[in-house]
Amino acid sequence: MSETFFLGWVCLLMSLLQCTVESHGPPKSFNVMEYGAIADGATDNSEPFLKAWKEACEWKGRARVLVPQGKIFMVNSIMFEGPCEGHEMEFVISGTLKAPTDPSKFLTENWINFRYIDNLTVSGSGTLDGQGKVAWPYNDCRKNPHCPALPVTMRFDFVRNARVHHLRSIDSKNAHFIIFGCQDMNISNINISAPGDSPNTDGIKIGNSQRIGIAHSIIGTGDDCIAMLPGTREVNISDVVCGPGHGISIGSLGKSGDEDVLSGIVVKNCTFLGTSDGVRIKTWANPMLKDTQAFNFVYEDIFMDNVGNPIIIDQQYCPVPPCKFVPSRVQISNVTYRNIWGSSGSKVAVTLRCSQTRPCNNVVLEDINLSYGRGNEGNATALCSHVNGHALGKQNPASCL
């Protein structure tokens, strides 16, 4: 064996060993402090964060961007974009990130944005502080018709195979988390908090995404705890505590002229505390909408504590008058409500208000026990219009199906 041939094999083996170490060993860490980040809570650290991300994204093995514990960093609008060279990216937020208080300082409609990344993990037990209090008066479109598009705290666009866990998001200027065009994403152990009167501070909004899981989280906001928008399929929500807020919503649907179908939603083992709505499906009565469908929804093992509208399908959704009610063109079908109990803050605990021209089909109420008021002050009632279905087991209020 010639010396050249032998050295060639040695180099090849060393290269393979290096590849194995990079792929299967511990991730290489890229600490933002080593790229010039200043933890004074006031300096804009966008550039150091982007430098750390760039080098981590170019690393051919596992990479981890680290925001260290016990530190407070202010960052402006920032986009972490792929695709990356390695097979796994981690973004570990162990410290606190603060957004600028002045909405005019933002360069985009997102504060922190992850885009076009496969195998992403965002975690770290840290805090995202949107500092939204100053901006909220401008974000209430009911009072301000020219309300600006304020930034979302954290947005994921076209991300696949991702995990987001053990984070705290407080006082977002707009929605806390938005998921768009994503696949195979699991969110767990998230704590989301904003005052009940803070406008448009949805907890998690999902659109045009597939196979999304949300579990073991606490969400209190001034809007929907979770909202699922058109094009969303196969979402599993479990062990979520919602309140304050507007509940867990499908929709709103039917506002734009051309929307994709929405299907395959399971909400299980959840608790609603004093929310305005519980499990809600809402569609606009929009004559411009093409016919579309929403189907295969299961709500099971859910506790309601003084919830305004515990179970509601509203196909005349119109939160901002004036409203022109025409029959909705969204066809809702195959909806099951099973083992839902607790108290309703309104006399009508079950509302199934469907479209006159496209009645809801195959709606099932099974083992429903909702009293009016916490102290059982009176019997709750149910309201049905343009709905086909049936009731099984215990029915309190008496079923209108």
N, C-alpha and C positions, 0 to 999 in steps of 0.2 A: 504494500500500500504506500503510495507516494505521500510525501509530507504535505503537499498542496491539497491532495484529496482528504487527508486526515484533518487538516485545519478547516477545510470546508465543512466537514461533518460537525466539527466542534462548534463552528459559528452557527450552523443551522440549529443544533441542539440548544445553544445558549439563547438563540432568538425565540425558539419554542418555549423555553423555560421562562423567559421574560414575559412572553405573551400570556402564559399560564398564570404567572404571579399577578400581572396587571388585571386579568379577567376574574380571578377567583380569590385573590388575596384581599386584605383590607383596603378600603378606598383611599386614594390619595386625597389629602385635605388641602383646601385652598381657603385659608382664613382671610376674611376681608380686611382685617387689621394689617396684614402683611402687604396689602396693596394701597395703603394710605388712608384707610377709613378712620375717621375721627369720631369717637363716641362721646360727643358732648350734647347730643339731642338737638342741635341747631344747624350744624354744618351739613350742606348737601353732599351726601356720599354716593350719589348715583354713579360717578365715574369709577371709584374704586370697586364698587360692587360689580359693575360691568366688566372691569378688567379681570376680577377673580372668576367671574362666570366664563369669560372668553377662554382663559387658560384651562379651566376645568372642562369645558366643552371640547377642547382640542385634545385632551388627554385620552389615550386610546384604551385605557382600562376603566375601572370604577373610579368615579370622581365625586368629591363632596365639597360644596361651597359651605363654609361655616360662618355664621353670625354668632359670636361668642356670648356666653351666658353673662348676665350682670351688666351688660353694656346697652346703651341707648343710642340708636343711630337714626338720623333723619335722612330720608331719601325722597327724591322727587319721582315723577313718572319714570318707570324703568321697565324695559322689556328684555326678558331672558329667552333667547331664540335658539332653536336647533335647526337642523338635526346636529347631534353631537357625535364625536368620533367613537366614544366608548359605548359599552352596552348598558350602562346604568349611571344615572345622574341623581345625586342627592343634593337637596338644598335644605340645610339644617339651620333653623332660626331658634337659637337658644336665648337670645337677648330680645330686646324690644325695638321694633321699627316704628317710626313716627312719620306720618304724612304732614306736608305743609298745611298750615291752617287756612291760608288764603287760596280759594279755589282757582283764582286767576293764575297762580303759579304753575299749575299743571299743564303739561305739554300735550297730553292725550286724555281720552276718556277713561283710562285705567291707571291705577296707581302701580300695581305690581302685576306684570303680565308674563305668563309662560306660553310659548308658542312652538308648534312643530317639534315636539320632543317625544321620544319613545322611552319607556322604562324610567319614569321620573318619580322620585319620592320627595315630598315637601313635609317637613316635620320639625320637631325640636323643642316643644313645650314653651315656646316663646310667645310674644304678643305682637299683634298688628294693631296699631293705634291709628285709626283714620282721622281722629281729631275733627269730627264732623259737626260739632255743635255750632260753630260759626257759620257753616255752609247750609245747614238745614232750612233756615227761613227762605233761601233762594230755591230750594229743591222741592217745595210744596207747590206742584203745578195747579192745585185747586185754588190756591191763593195768588199764585204768580203765573199767568199764562205764558210768560216768556222765560220760564224757568230754564236755567242752563243745564247742559249735560254734565253733571258732576261725576268725578271719578269713582269707579268700582274699586274696592280694596284689593282683591286678588282675582284675576281672570285667567282661565285656561282655554286656549284655542288650539284645536287639532292636536291634542295630546292623547297618547295611547299608553295603556298599561301603566297606570299611575296610582300612587297612594298618597293621600294627604291625611295626616293624623297628628293629634296632640298639639294643636295650635289654639290660640285664643285671639279672636277678632273683636275689637270694641269700637263703637262709635264711628262706623263707616259713614262717609259722606253720601254714598249711594248704596247699592247692594254690597254685601260683604264678599260673596263668592259668586262668580259666574262660570259655568261650564258650557262651552259651545263647540260642537263638532268633535267631541271627544269619544273615545271608546275604551271600555274595560278600565274603569276608574273607581277606586274605593276611597271613601271619606269616612273617617271614624275619630271618635274622641275629640271632637271639635266643640269649643265653647264660643258661642256668638252672642254678643250683647250690645243692644242699643235701646234707648228709651222707647216706650210704647207709642209716644207721640212723634217720633222722628220719622219724617216722610221718606218713603221709597227705600227704606233700608232693609230690603229683602235679605234673608239669611243666605240661601243657596238658590240660584236660578239655573235651570238646565234647559238647553235648547239644542235640537238636532244632534243628540248624543245617544249612545247605545251602551247598555250593560254598565249602569252606574249603581253603586251601592253607597248608602249613607247609614251609619250605625253609631250607637252609643254616644250620642251628642246632645248638647243642651243649646237651644236656640231661642233667644228672646229679642224681638225687633219691633219696628214700627210698621212692618208690612208682612208679606208672606214669610213664614219660617222657611218653607221650601216651595218653590214654584216650578212646575214642569211645563215647558212651552212646546210649540209645534215641532214635530220631527223627533221627539224623544221616545225611546223605546227601551223596554226591559230595565226598569228602575226598581230596586229593592230598598225600602226604607224601614228600619227597625230600631227599636229602643231609642227613640228620639223624644225628648221633652221639649214641647213647644209652648212658649208663653213668656211675655206678651207677644202679640202679633196677630196676623190674619189667618193663621192655620196653615195646613199643608194643602196646596192648591194645584189642580190641573188647570192650566190656563193662566191668563185668559187666552181663549182661542177665538178665531174668527174676526180678528180686527183688521188684518191685512187681506189683500185680494187673493192670494195664492199661498196656501199653507199645506205642509206635509201632515200625514196622519200621526196620531199619538196613541201609543198602545203599550200594554204589558207593564202596568204599575202595581206594585204590592206595597202596602203600608201596614205594618204589623207591630204589635207590642209598643204602642206609642202613647204618650200622655199629653193632654192639652190643658193648660192652666189659664183660665180667664181670657182666652183668646176671643176675638170677635167672631171667628168661624173655626170650625173643626176640620173635617175632611170635606173639601170643596171642589166642585167642578164648575168652571165659569166660562161662558161663551158670549161673545158679543152678538147682537142681532144686526148683522151687517149684510145688506142686500148685495154688496159687491163681491162677497166671498164666493169662490167656487165651492161646490159640494166637497166636504171633507169628513173624516171620521175620527172618532176617539173611542177606543174599546179595550176590553179586557183589563179591568181594574178590580183589585181586591183590597178591602179595608177590614182588618181582623184584629181582635183582642186590643181594643182601644178604650182608654179611660178619659172621660170628659169632666172637668171640674169648672162649673159655672161658665160654660162656653156659649156665646151668643147664638150661633147657628151650628149645632154639633154636626148634623148631616145635611148637606145642601148641594143640590144641582141647580144652578141658576143660568138658564139660557136667555135671560134678559139682562145680562150684566151691563151696567152703565154707571160707573162711579162718578162721572162728572156730567151733570146736566148742561144743556137740554138733551133729552134722549128721545130718539125716534124708534119705537119698538116695532120691529118687523120680525117675522119668524126666522130664527137662526137656521143656518144651512149646515151646521155641524151635527152629524149623526152620532149620538152616544149610545153604546150598547155593551152588554155583558159586564155589568157592574154589581159586585157583591159586597154587602155590608154585613159582617158577622161578628157577634159578641162585642157590641159597643154599649158601654154603660156609663152612668154618672149623672151629671146635672146640666140642665140647659138654662142659660140666662134669659131666654125668651120663651114665650108660651109655645111657639111652634118649634119643636125640637127636630123635626124631620121635614125638610122642604125638597120636593122633587118637582121643579118647575122646568119642564122640557119644551121643546120646540113644537109648535102647532103643526107644522108641515113635515117635520122629521121627529116623531115621538121617540123618546128613549125606549130601547128594547132590552128585554131580559135583565131587568133590575131586580135584585134579590135582597130582601131584608130578613136576616136570620138572627134570632136572639138579641133583640134590641131592648135596652132598659134605661131610659132617660127620663128623669123626673124634672119638673119645672121648679127651679130653685134648689138650693143646697138642702134646705130643711123640708123638702117635699111639700111646699106650700100649696101646690095645686097640680092637677093633672096636665101634662104636656099634650100637645096635639100634633098631628101630621098633616101636611098639605101636599097633594099630588095634582099635577096637570099634565096631560099628554104623555103618559108613561105607561108602559106595559111591563108587568112583572108579577112577582108573588112573594108572600111572606111565610116564614117558617119559624117554629118555636115561639118563645116569649116575645110579645110585642107591646112595649110601653114606650111611646104612646101607641094606641090602637092604629094598626096599619091602614093606610089609605090606598094600598094597592088592591 
